[in-house]
Amino acid sequence: MSILNQASDGLFNVLIVLVRALVRFGPKGREDLILACGGAIDAFDTSQLTRTLNRWTELGLFDEEGGSVVITEPYRSALGKSADEAEARLPKVARTVVLQPTNNTRFWESEGAKSADLSRGVAWMLAQDVYALDVNSDRLAELEGRQLIDSGTQKIAQNNTRWNGLKTWMLYLGFARDGMQWAVDPTQALREALPDIYGSYRELSAPAFVERAASVLPVLDGGAYRIQVEGALKESVWPRRRAGIASSSLSRAIQRLDREGFVTISNRSDTEGVVSLTGSNARTWRDVSHVALVQAGKAR
């Protein structure tokens, strides 16, 4: 199974259709669910529905109870009670599912890896200089080959199909954005993770914020999957960051959240530690000692 092989393992828009149907109509047998998603239409190819249902059942989003397909808990409650609400919340839920440790145990394997191909791909993309990164699939493959210590046995993505799959899923899961051009940017993922990062707190030191963000989104700086990927890269090609220096991808997200009014970043003189946000050419934007949560984000 490989999430990035979209032709064989499903598309996110097909996942949306399945989730909307289950939220709207409740548990259904597999055949009835496929029919509810349009399977009764003449000349309709149901293979993508079947493949997507199979893959996300293996990942734990769906299950079968008493012969009916159900959305498993706690994901069912997290999606809400209406189809529109579920569709809006699905990126965060899907992100939670694919980053689960149980879906990433075979991190560098090609067979039975569940969602590990997506996790290592996202972690690798977020580890790059996002301002210099050429996201053409051929250029990404060349860069992967240069950076990996053992490119013979370790792969980020295997071919153009999977590079394209990675970029598509990164966009949907909030690790990239699309406008004038596709760009690595984890702002959406980080924004939606803020309640889990802060918990009952309203302010965190910058080092604590980065650490807690990595525990929720382990593809970010210091996260478990990010550490595995960075450990497989040649230092001569991929210079390692010094302690206290945020990657350009995480820096971009924190800076954007501050500008959008979801957090407030500051640098106080009486602090024990700071995190330096970096921009293009590893230029330091600013040093941050604290990141405070703003209850209602708004443009400033």
N, C-alpha and C positions, 0 to 999 in steps of 0.2 A: 504494500500500500504506500502511495506517495501522494500527498495532497497537491503537490506541484504539478503532477501529471494530470492536467485538468480533463483531458479527453477520456481518461480511464477512471478518474477518481472524483469527478464532480466539480461543479462550478458554484460560486457563492450565490448567484442569482437563483439557482435551482434549490439551494439550501433555504433561501428565503421563502420560496414557494411552499416547500415542505413544512417549515415552521409555521407559516401563516395558516395553512390548512389544519394543522394539529391544534393550534390555539383556537381557531374559529369553530372547528367541528368536534374537537375532543379526540380521544383515542380511537383509532380505526385500524382494521386489518390492513395488511400490506396492499392487497389488491384494491380495496376500497380507497385507501389513501392515494394510490397512484391515479385512480379514477377521479378523485376529488381535485387532483392537481392538473387535470386536463387529459388524462390517459384515455378517455372515451372518444376524443376527437379523432376523426379519420386521418390516417397517415401520420399520427402523432408518434414520435419515437420516444418511448418511455425509458430507454436505456440510461439516460442521464439521471432521471429520477431514481431509478433502482440503484445505480452506482453511488450516487450521493447519499442515499439512505443507508446503504451498506457501510460506506466509509464512516459516516458520522455516528452510526451505531457502534462501530468498532472503537471510535474515539470516546464514546460514552455520553454523547448528547441525546441519543435516542436509545430506547430499549423496547422489548416486547413483553407485555404482561397479559396473560390470558388470551393470547392470540391477537392482541392489538398493539400497534405501535404507540408509544408514549414518549413524551419529553421527560427525561429523568430530572429528579431533584438534585441539587437546588436550582438547576437551570430553569425549570418550569416556572417557579415562583419569580425568578429574576426577570423573566421575559414579560410578565404582566398578563393581563386578562383579555386584552384586545389584540387583534392581528396587527393593527398599525403600531401599537405600542411595542409589540414583540419584534417587529421588523426594525424599529428604531434602536432597540436594545440588543439586537442580535450580534452586532460586531463585538461588543464587550463580552457577551457570553461566549461567542465562538473563540475569541482571543483567550479567554480563561480556559476553555477546553483544550485548545491546541498546546498551551503552555504547561498543562498539567505534567508533573514528573512521570506519571504512569504512561504518558504518551511520548516520552522522550528518553526512555531508558537505553534504547539502542541508537545512541546519538549519531554515530558515524557510519552506521550500517545502511545498506541499500534495501535489504529485505526485512520486512516486519518492523520498519522504523516508525510506523504510525505517523505522527506529525513532526518527527525530528528533522526532516528535510526542510520544513518550513522554519522551524526554530533556529536551526543553524544558518539558514539563508538570511533571515531577518537580522540575527546577531552579527553576521559578517557585514551586511550592508550598513548597519548602524555603527560599526567599528571604523568605517572608512571616513576620509575627509569628504564630507558631503558637498563641499564647494568645488572640489576638483574631480569628483567621481563622474566618469563617462558611463551612463547607464545603458548604452548600446549593448545588446546581449553578447556580441562577439568580443567587445572590449572587456566586459565583465568576466568572461571566461578566460581571457588572457591574463587579467589581473589576478584571478583566482589561482591560475597555474603558477604565477610568479611568487605569490605570497605564501602558499601552503608549503610547509616543510616536507610533507610526504604526499604529494599530489597524486601519487599512484594509488594509494589506498583511501585517502580522505578526499571527499568531494563536497563542494558547497552546492552546486547544481550541475547536472550531468549534461545538459544540452540546451539549445535555444528554447525548446518547448517549456522546460522547467524554469529557465530564467524568466520567461514571459509569465509563467504561472506565479513565480515568486513576486514579481512586480504587481500583478493583479491582486494577489492576496494581501500584500503589504498595503495597498491602497484601501482595500475594504476594511482591513483590521486596524487602520489608523496609524500605520508606521510610515506612510508616504502620502503625498498629495499630488494632485494633477491640476494643472492650469495651463499656462503657456507651455510648460513641459513637466514631465514626471520628475518628482524630487523626493529624496529620502527626508522624512520629517515625522518624528514620532509624537507630534503635539497632540493629535486626537487621542491616541492611546494613553498618553500621560494625563491628559485632561480628564478622561473618563475613569482613570485610576486614582484620582485625588482623594475621594472618600476612603478608599482602602489604604492609601498611603498615610493619611493623617489620623484616621480613627477618631478618637476623642480629642486629639490635639488640634490647636488652631495655628500653631507656629512650630517649626522645626529648625534646628541648625541646618545649614546647607549640607554638611557631611551626612547628617542623619537623614535628610530628605533624599539624598542620592542613594543611601543604603536601603531605605525603606522602599524607594521606587524600584530598586533592583530585585527586592524580594517579591514584589507584586508582578513586575514585568522583567523576568530574568534574562531578557535579551538586551537590556540596557546596561550601562556602565556598572561593572561589579557584579552583575547577575550570573547565576550558575551557568547558563548556556553561553553567555558572552565570554566568560572565563575559559570555557572549553574551546571556543573558536579562537580566541586570541592566543591561547597556548599552542595552537597548531600553526601559527604564522611566523614567518622568518622576520627577525628583528631588523635585518639589513634592508628589507623591503617595506616592512610595516613598523615604523618606529613606535615603541611603546610610550604611552603617556606617563609622565611623572605623577606621583601621588598628589591628589588635590586638583588635578586638571581634568575638567569634564570634556568629553568628546564633542566634536562639532555638532553631532546629531542631538545629543542631550542638551547641549548649550542652546541650540536653536529652539528646542521645545520649551525650555524654561524661560528663555527670553520672550517667546511668543505668548506664553501664558501670562507673563507679567504685563505685556502690552495689552492683552485682551482683558485684563482685570480679574483673572481667576486666581492669581497669586500676586503677592507683593514681595519683591526681593530687595534686600538691603545689605549693607556692609557696615557693621559696627566696630568701633575701635577696641572695645573691651571683649573680644571674642577669642575663643581658644582654637578655632579652625575655620578656614574658608575654602570655598570651591571656586576655582577660576573658570569662567565661561570663555570658550574660545570660538573664534570665527574663522574666516578664510586665512589660509597660510599660517595656521596655528596662532594667529594674533589674539591676544587676550582682550576680550570685550570689557569685562569687569570682574572684580572679586566679590563673592557673595558669602555672607556669614549666616544669614537667616532667610527662610522662605516661609511667608505667612499665607495661610489660606484665606481667600476672600469669599464670603458666603454666596454672593451672586456675581458671577463674572459679567463684565460689560466692557466695551471698548473704552479706552482712555485716551 
